[in-house]
Amino acid sequence: MRQAVSMVSLLGFRLQALSSALGRPLSCTQDVLRRTPLYDFHLAHGGKMVAFAGWSLPVQYRDSHVDSHLHTRRHCSLFDVSHMLQTKILGRDRVMLMESLVVGDIAELRPNQEKVRELQNQGRDVGLEVVHNALLALQGPTAAQVLQAGVADDLRKLPFMTSAVMEVFGVSGCRVTRCGYTGEDGVEISVPAVGAVHLATALLENSEVKLAGLAARDSLRLEAGLCLYGNDIDEHTTPVEGSLSWTLGKRRRAVMDFPGAKIIVPQLKDKVQRRRVGLMCEGAPMRAHSAILNMEGTMIGMVTSGCPSPCLKKNVAMGYVPWEYSRPGTTLLVEVRRKQQMAVVSKMPFVPTHYYILK
């Protein structure tokens, strides 16, 4: 077992723009789209396939989006997230490469081949290898119980954001990481492509498990207050603005050797100009690009993600507002369908998270 290199699931950095719920319609055109090893499996199980970030992926199955969402919160669901890139970082200088790209001591590495070449040209020992595995996410309160039946390792010893290589339901060479993008306990399983259908079929034999698609994945992560890269954060957002200061490694704050340190470290001590906040309202749901206004009617920000919450029966969203409007309980206005309605700044996550943390 080792500390997982990737924090993608917690922050949602790997997921690209999603769905009409985010103001970007999902196309049903399937021409020249990449397919995961589970494509035919999805069709056989009633998956409604849509174009997403260059891939053909299921947005939902025979169950409704809301049913899939609630099943994940109460039991567990299986998601195909094989569109997300998996990499291995090789060489003595692999940590140097990582820390030239991220702010934390242990954080996600997104592919940046030019940086690899730059360090190699400096005589550094570093390399990047793409892993062509499928990636399955089993998420929900009964996920560990379901998975334990198919592994010899004791999952009680695998806490949040750690991983181990093990055989899973007869498929060897799987890397199981205790993480996810729903706020629930769960795992992501990197599985050799040839074993992906076998593993998915084995998991579905347990009545606790149902398939879930992109629609449920988006509403689950939003209830959990997790960011969608390209909507809620991007390369122009600092961790402090994005309410992600916890990603900044303590050592690296002190030595200020990470990208953007001269801007980010002072923000930790002073008031930033804008901040990502949670919003709740009743009435019409808030969507990406909805204007946020103060009570005088002046536009002060923009919603970046929003949807009705199946668990709370209210509308939830996140967006950016000036620091002085970021306090929980602050009443604001949002413009939805050309009409203004009341919204309240709310703490995130909107629903309690259930990550498996060893005490």
CORVEN-V799663 format. One line per field, one symbol per residue. phi: phi as a letter, one per 40 degrees, with the letter a starting at -180 (. if undefined). psi: psi as a letter, one per 20 degrees, with the letter a starting at -180 (. if undefined). A space follows every 10 residues. Layout:
phi->???
psi->???
This chain:
phi->.accccbdcc cgccccdbgc cbgbdccccb cfccbccbdc ccccbgcccb cafgbcbcca bcccdcccdc cccbbabbbc bccccbbbbb hccccccdcc bbcccbacbc cacccccdcc ccgccaabbc ccbcbbbbbi cbdccccdcb bccccccbcd gbaacacbfg ccgcbbbcai bbgccibbbc bddcbccdcc cccccccccb cbbccccccc ccdcgccbcg bcaaccccdc ccfbcccccd cccccfbbdg dcccdccccb cccaacbcbb abgcccbdgc cbbcccgccb aacbaaaccc ccfbcbabab bddcbccdgc cbbbcbfgbc acabcbcbcc bccbccbcb
psi->qqpphpkhhh ikhhpapprh hjjoqpqjpj pkqqqrijgh ggghjkpopr pokjqoqphr bhqrgggggh hghhdqqppo kiipppqppq rhkhhgggii hrirhorqoq pmhhhghghh hjjqnqqppp olrropoopr hjghgghhij qhqoiijnrp krrqprpoli orkpoppnaa kiirqaqpoo pphijggggg gghiipihpq qqahghhghg hghikqqoph fhqaijpqhg hjlkhiiopg ghhgiljrpj hhggghhhhr pqhrqprqqq rrbqqqrpjp qpqriijppi aqphqqrpoh hikrpqrqap qqhijippip paqqopljqp qqqppqqqqh qqqlqopp.
